[in-house]
């Protein structure tokens, strides 16, 4: 009987340990997005080109400065391997219990954001991201592959997202893409997640464009992809741009005028097609976000 009681006690302790480990990785429920969020359009929004530096912006067309002080709006990307810093950014914000109202993201940051918003735990997000490795993102410099990188990527994304739609995500995710034929930048807020992410991962020196509703789209260029004014009109404050690549100086007056906060993520020294640097990018993204904690909390009116 004594041995039986000791065995039962050990079994109970082991069970408690495993239950605690599972609970520690589960994503905590955060407040839902701001209730007055503008309804998502049935067609992609066409983004206007950035204004000339000499033309002042008319701030009176925007909402009041603080309609949404308890949640942040994120603008993330672009970048391929550098974009994996968004894993660290999102994990740091999650650990800081910072509620996210909306995300605007491009290239790998769009892929990371979609994984974050669709997976039930951070561990599952990591698992999903690991399914799309170097052989699904970059074309081989040497040798032949029986299966194209594009086909491999599409199969991987389908296994992860299935037929899920962008408009199902909460908080919402908006992704800028470039129409190959017209050259226009469209902000996708609806459609199959796997198709939009596939197109977002198409870069000029990388994968070929992806097809959405019979048209070809690829990642949008840095000079025209940032939806600053769209985010400002739709979301309100506070808005945080996590600056991963070197910002075009033409954006500076717009950022100042719109009052968008910037957090510099020091990953520009990392080769953007060296997948081995992925973990370093994640680390640097998390470190930069943690160092910006006081700035983020100030905008939220929080101390801790």
N, C-alpha and C positions, 0 to 999 in steps of 0.2 A: 504493500500500500504506500509506503514511504517513497519508494522509487517511482511509483505511478504518479504521485503528487508532484515530485520533482520534475518529472518529464512534462506534466501538464503546465507547470509554471514556466518552463523553458519554452514550450510551444507558444504560450500566450505572449511572452516577451518578443519572440521572433515575429509573430503576427503583428504586434503593435509597431515594431520597427519598420516592417514593409509597408504598412498602411500609412505611417508618417512620411516615408520616402515618397510614396505616390502623391500624397497630398501636397508636398512641398513644391512639386513641379506644376501643379494645376494652376491655370491662369485664373486670377481672382476676377469676380464680376465687377466691372466698373460702370459708372453712370452711363445711361444711354445718351446719344447725341442730342444736341439742342433741339427742342421740339419744333421750332419754327424753321427748321432747315428747308431751304428752297427745294421743291420737288425736282427729281432728276428728269431731264429732258429725254424724250424718246429717241432723239438723234444726237450724235456727237456734237458738242459745242465747238465752233471754229474760233480759235484764239486769234485776236488781232496782233499784228506785229508790234514790237516794243516802240514807244514813242521816241522821237528825236530828243536828245539830251536837252536841247534848248527850249522845248515846249513844256510849260508847267502843267502839272496834273491838277484836275479839278476835283478837290477832295469833297466838295459839297454833294457829289453824286453818291457818296458812300454812306453806309449806315453809321449810327453813333459809334464812338470809339470802343466802348466796352459793353456790347450786348451779350457777351458770352465769357465772363471772367473766370469761370470754373473749369474750363476745358481748353486744350490747346489744339490748334490747327497745324499740321506738319507739312512742309514742302521738302521732299527728299529726292536726291539724285542730281544729275545722272551718274554714270559710272558703271563699269562691269566689275572687275575684281574690287576696285575701290568702292563700288556700291554695296559690297558685303558689310561695310561699316554700318549699314542700316540695321543689321542684326543686332549689333551692340547698342545702337541708338534706341531701338524699340525695347530691348531687354532692360536697359537702364531706366527708361521712362516707366516701364511696367513695375520695376522694383521700387521706384520712387512714388508709385501709386498716382501717376499723373494721368488723368482722364483725357482721352483723345477724341475730339469731335469729328475730325475729318483728316484724310491723308491725300496729298497730291504727290505722286511719285513717278519716276521714269526709270527705264532700263532695269538693272538688277534690283534697285530699291523698290520698283513696282513688284517684282517677283517676290522679294522678301516681305513686303507689306501684305501681299495676297496670302502668303503662307501664314503670316502672323494672324490675320483676320479670319482665316478659315480653319485653323487647327485648334483643338480644344486645350492643349497644354503647350508650354514652351518646349518640352521634350519632343512632342509631336511636330512642332514647327521645325526643330533641328532635323528631325528624321526626314521631313518633306524636302527641306533644302538639300540634304545630302543625296537625294535621289537624282538631282540634276547636277552632275559633276562636270569636270573639264571636258569629257567626251561628248557632252550634250550642249555645251555652250560655245566652244571654240573649234574651228576647223583645224585638223592636224597639219602641222608644217611639213611633215614627211610621211610617206607610206600611204597606203590605200585602205579605205574602209568600205566594207560591203554595204553598210547602211549609212545614209547621209546623216550629218549632224542634225539637220533640220527635222528629219523624220524621227530620229531618236528623241529629240527635245519634245516634239509634239506628242509622242507616245507617253513620255514621262509626265508631261503636264496633264494629259488626259487621265492617267492613272491616279493623279493627286487630286485634281479638281472635278473630274467627270463633266457633268453638264451644268455645274453651278454657274450662276449669273452674278455679274458685278453688282447689280442693284439689290442683291440679297445681303450684301455685307453691311455690318453695323459695328463701328462707324463706317461711313462710305469711303470708297477709294476711287480717285480720279486719275486717269493716266493719259498724258499727252502723246499722240502719235502723228506721224507725218504721212499724208497721202502721197504715194509714189507718183501718181499721175498729175495731180493738181499742185503738189507742193505745199498745200495748206496743212496747218497744224490743227488737229481735232482733239478735243478733250473727251475721252471715253469714260462714261459713267454707267453704261449699260452694256450688255452683251456677255457672251461666254467668257469666263475668266481665263480659261486655257488659251483661247484665241487671242485675246488682248495681251496677255503676258508673252505669248509667243512672238507677237509683233514688237512688243517693247524690248525684247532681247535681240532684235535685229539691228545691227549697227553698220555703218558704212564700210568698215574694215572687217566685219565679221559675218554673221549669218544673213541669208537672203530675207527679203521682206515676208511678213506673214499675211495671210488672207483673212479678211473679215467682210462678210456679206458681199463676196465677189470682188472686193477691191483690195489692193496691196498696200500695207502700211508697215512702217518701220519706226525705230526710235526717233524722237524729235531732237533736233539740234539744240545745243546749249543756248544759242543766240535767240531762239524764238520759243522755246518750250515752257519756260517758267510761267505758270498761270497766276502771277502776283495779283493783278487787278481782279481776276475772276474769283480768287480766294477771298480777297478783301470785300468784294461786293456780296458774296454769298455767305461767308462764314462769320465775319466780324473778328474781333481780337480775342486772345492773343494769337499771333501767327509766328511760327518759328521756321526759318529757313536753315537747314543744316547744310552748310556750304562744303560740299565734297570736292568739287572741281573748282578751278580758279574762275571767279565770277567775272563776266564781261563788265568792264567799267561803265558801259552804257546803262546798266541796271542800277547803278548806285543812286542817282537822283530819285528813281522810282521807289527804291526800298526806303529811302529816308522819308519821302513824301507819304508813303503808305504806312510808315511806322512799323515795318516788319523787323522782328528781331532776327539776328544772325548768330549762328553757332558754328565756328570754324572747326572742321574735322580734318586733322593733319594727315591725310592719306595720299596727297598728290605725288609723293615720292615713290609710291608703289606702282610697279608696272601694271597697267590696266588689263593685261592679258596673261598675267602670271598667276595661275590658280593656286599655286603653292603659298601665295601671300594672303590668301583668303582669311585665315585665322588672325593674322596681324591686323588686317583691316577691321575685323570684328572687335578686336581688343581696343584699337584706337577710337572706334566709334563709341564704344561704351565709356571709355575714359573721358573723351571730350564732353559727352552728355553729363556725366557725373560732375565734371568741373564746372559746368554751366548750371548746376542745380540751383544756386542762389538766384541767378537771373530768371530761371523758369519759375521758381516759387514766388519771386517778387511779382511777376505778371499774373500769377494765380491768386495773389493776396495771401500766401501761405508762408509759414516759417519752417514747419516740418511736416 
